[in-house]
Amino acid sequence: MKTHTETRRYPVPGGITVSADVGGDPSYPAVVLLHGGGQTRHSWQGAMNELLRQGYHVINLDARGHGDSDWSPDGVYSLRLLADDLRAVVATLPGKPALVGASMGGITLLHAAGQDHELASALVLVDVVPRIDPVGSAKIIGFMVAHLDGFATLDEAADAVAAYNPHRPRPRDPSGLKKNLRLRDGRYYWHWDPRFVADNRRLEPPEFVDAMLQAAGGIRTPTLLVRGMQSDIVSEAGVEEFRRHMPSLQVYDVHGAGHMVAGDKNDAFNKGVIEFLHRHHPVVPSA
């Protein structure tokens, strides 16, 4: 079992490249991890380590405009572009992967799988449904746009995160935030293109919900929704609407977790996802 990881770059539409941590034996089934908006691939570190221990080949991707991936030259980050990037990465694999996406990453894989029903062998959406709660969505956007001018210190950044996510204990050592921040001209900035939130209608246009529900209705790939029971994004009504369009949808509830499910309750998150993958995307080497 190979657990060594390396960072690779993948060419995607528009003449740019996206970055990913890649590990595991490529002859074994692949799992592609897609983080949420304003995050980076480092949010998946615990999940990636467990998937590697289980024997999967893992591609932990930074979305365009995030982390170490290139920024869109024109500042556009549409759902179509994010889905096209995902398809470009999947095309490099010898077989169909499982796709695991949180928030923006989940909507990206839902959109892509809705257009290409042979794209993946299993889908996992983490705390996101086609119709998300508008109050919770506004809270996330508000947090992102509130700090575009950066932070003077890592402690200041840690205070902002703690205020946004009060049920998660504030780390005593804020140095872990360096993975999501970049020091520039004496200030720390989130490691994503600020144009990403300049007009969030690019990512969620008026027809967004209808398009996502239509995509869900055509998907026959085994699909799991992992829901944080303290989430302010996913409501019971949102889950039930999703189920009406995708009756085979499986739901795994993580108690004590908010929207950042994997970070809040990583062991419980890993347990549910691994059990689902073992059923629908087992660790069996390709012939």
RAMO-V645461 format. One record per residue. N is the residue number from 0. PSI is psi in radians with two decimals (* if undefined). OMEGA is omega in whole degrees, 0 to 359 (999 if undefined). Layout:
((N PSI OMEGA) (N PSI OMEGA))
This chain:
((0 2.16 181) (1 2.11 178) (2 -0.05 177) (3 2.45 177) (4 2.69 176) (5 2.76 179) (6 2.25 180) (7 2.82 176) (8 2.41 182) (9 2.26 174) (10 2.38 180) (11 2.96 183) (12 2.55 179) (13 0.10 176) (14 0.35 177) (15 3.07 178) (16 2.66 175) (17 2.66 185) (18 2.61 178) (19 2.55 166) (20 2.24 185) (21 2.32 179) (22 2.94 180) (23 2.95 182) (24 2.07 182) (25 -0.17 176) (26 -0.10 178) (27 2.84 182) (28 2.47 184) (29 2.60 172) (30 2.20 178) (31 2.21 181) (32 2.28 182) (33 2.06 184) (34 3.07 179) (35 2.96 179) (36 2.33 181) (37 0.00 176) (38 -3.08 173) (39 3.09 181) (40 -0.38 183) (41 -0.30 178) (42 -0.28 182) (43 0.15 191) (44 -0.82 180) (45 -0.74 179) (46 -0.72 180) (47 -0.76 180) (48 -0.72 180) (49 -0.71 178) (50 -0.68 177) (51 -0.72 178) (52 -0.56 179) (53 -0.22 177) (54 0.09 181) (55 2.70 168) (56 2.14 190) (57 2.31 173) (58 1.90 184) (59 1.81 198) (60 2.39 165) (61 2.16 176) (62 2.73 176) (63 2.45 181) (64 0.02 183) (65 2.62 175) (66 -2.27 183) (67 0.12 176) (68 2.75 178) (69 2.70 174) (70 2.59 175) (71 2.23 182) (72 -0.61 182) (73 0.07 178) (74 0.24 181) (75 2.30 180) (76 1.03 182) (77 2.78 177) (78 -0.63 179) (79 -0.76 180) (80 -0.74 179) (81 -0.69 178) (82 -0.68 177) (83 -0.69 177) (84 -0.77 179) (85 -0.79 180) (86 -0.63 179) (87 -0.67 179) (88 -0.77 180) (89 -0.59 181) (90 -0.32 179) (91 -0.13 184) (92 2.63 181) (93 -0.34 181) (94 3.11 180) (95 2.27 179) (96 3.03 162) (97 2.49 180) (98 2.23 180) (99 2.07 184) (100 2.35 177) (101 2.28 174) (102 -1.99 179) (103 -0.69 179) (104 -0.64 178) (105 -0.73 177) (106 -0.62 177) (107 -0.83 182) (108 -0.55 177) (109 -0.75 179) (110 -0.81 182) (111 -0.77 180) (112 -0.49 176) (113 -0.49 178) (114 -0.53 182) (115 1.73 185) (116 -0.17 178) (117 0.23 185) (118 -0.65 188) (119 2.81 177) (120 -0.31 179) (121 2.59 181) (122 2.41 175) (123 2.04 176) (124 2.23 184) (125 1.92 177) (126 0.94 173) (127 2.46 176) (128 2.90 181) (129 -0.67 179) (130 1.69 181) (131 2.79 181) (132 2.18 184) (133 -0.55 180) (134 -0.79 178) (135 -0.69 178) (136 -0.76 180) (137 -0.61 178) (138 -0.75 180) (139 -0.86 180) (140 -0.70 179) (141 -0.73 178) (142 -0.73 184) (143 -0.75 184) (144 -0.24 183) (145 -0.27 187) (146 0.56 180) (147 -0.33 178) (148 0.12 174) (149 -2.99 183) (150 2.56 179) (151 -0.58 183) (152 2.89 175) (153 -0.60 177) (154 -0.66 178) (155 -0.71 177) (156 -0.72 179) (157 -0.65 178) (158 -0.71 180) (159 -0.73 179) (160 -0.74 181) (161 -0.64 178) (162 -0.60 179) (163 -0.62 186) (164 1.20 190) (165 -0.34 182) (166 -0.14 176) (167 2.25 181) (168 2.39 178) (169 2.26 180) (170 2.44 177) (171 -0.61 180) (172 1.93 183) (173 0.09 185) (174 -0.39 178) (175 -0.38 179) (176 -0.25 181) (177 -0.45 179) (178 -0.41 182) (179 0.07 181) (180 2.72 174) (181 2.34 180) (182 2.13 181) (183 2.16 179) (184 0.69 174) (185 0.07 179) (186 2.70 179) (187 2.22 181) (188 2.53 174) (189 2.53 188) (190 1.04 174) (191 2.77 183) (192 2.10 180) (193 -0.32 177) (194 -0.27 178) (195 -0.61 181) (196 0.16 180) (197 -0.59 178) (198 1.56 185) (199 -0.13 176) (200 -0.36 176) (201 -0.65 182) (202 -0.57 182) (203 1.28 179) (204 2.98 183) (205 -0.57 183) (206 0.16 186) (207 -0.89 185) (208 -0.82 180) (209 -0.72 180) (210 -0.70 181) (211 -0.67 178) (212 -0.66 177) (213 -0.72 178) (214 -0.78 181) (215 -0.67 183) (216 -0.41 182) (217 -0.11 185) (218 2.28 175) (219 -0.01 177) (220 2.38 177) (221 2.25 187) (222 2.33 178) (223 2.32 170) (224 2.09 175) (225 2.08 186) (226 2.25 171) (227 2.15 187) (228 -0.20 173) (229 0.29 182) (230 2.46 172) (231 0.25 180) (232 -0.77 185) (233 2.04 178) (234 2.89 177) (235 -0.67 178) (236 -0.66 178) (237 -0.67 178) (238 -0.77 182) (239 -0.66 176) (240 -0.73 177) (241 -0.79 181) (242 -0.61 180) (243 -0.54 179) (244 -0.37 178) (245 1.41 185) (246 -0.44 181) (247 0.00 181) (248 2.28 173) (249 2.51 182) (250 2.30 178) (251 2.04 183) (252 2.33 177) (253 1.87 182) (254 2.50 180) (255 0.11 180) (256 2.49 173) (257 -2.60 183) (258 -0.62 179) (259 1.22 192) (260 -0.87 184) (261 -0.62 179) (262 -0.54 182) (263 -0.80 184) (264 1.27 189) (265 -0.71 182) (266 -0.79 179) (267 -0.70 178) (268 -0.88 181) (269 -0.72 182) (270 -0.85 182) (271 -0.74 182) (272 -0.78 181) (273 -0.74 179) (274 -0.72 178) (275 -0.78 180) (276 -0.65 179) (277 -0.55 178) (278 -0.69 190) (279 -0.17 181) (280 1.10 189) (281 2.75 181) (282 1.57 179) (283 2.19 182) (284 2.61 177) (285 2.67 183) (286 * 999))
